[in-house]
Amino acid sequence: MRRYLTVAVLALALAGCAGAPAASPSGPGSTAPLATPASLPASSSPTLSTPSTAPTPSVRTITIELANGKVSPNGSRVNLAKGEPFVLDITSDRNDEVHVHGFDKEIAVKAGKRVKVEMTADRTGRYEVESHHPEMLIVVLQIR
């Protein structure tokens, strides 16, 4: 008797672990097979991820033009938040160097070529960006 009781308890335990059959996405009565790890496409990622609804922050681009002995922008201030990424997008009609003070960044500029430099406002303060040939203030970065 004890043996039958043990077998009955094990059978009930196993039946409880199996759970109810999952509903098919095609509706009741459908014979569509369930996906198992072995039947998933090779491109499926094994890690779980939560989709993000937050928009990807855009990177601020500061367009700089050196032409006809003038610079644009001409001493304008650009406000940035500490940690904010930004890009200096520089074009010039002459060979020059652009210096970002406080970041000790020297950017070689070739006539007729575009140079894009990605940076991060990783410190607070006021930093001038200037050309060297001739020396002219281009923009002031105000980082808070």
Secondary structure, DSSP 8 states (H G I E B T S, - for coil): -HHHHHHHHHHHHHHHHH-S----TT-TT-------GGGS-TT--SS------S-----EEEEEEEETTEEES-SEEEEE-TT-EEEEEEEESS-EEEEETTTTEEEEE-TT-EEEEEEE--S-EEEEEEEETTEEEEEEEEE-
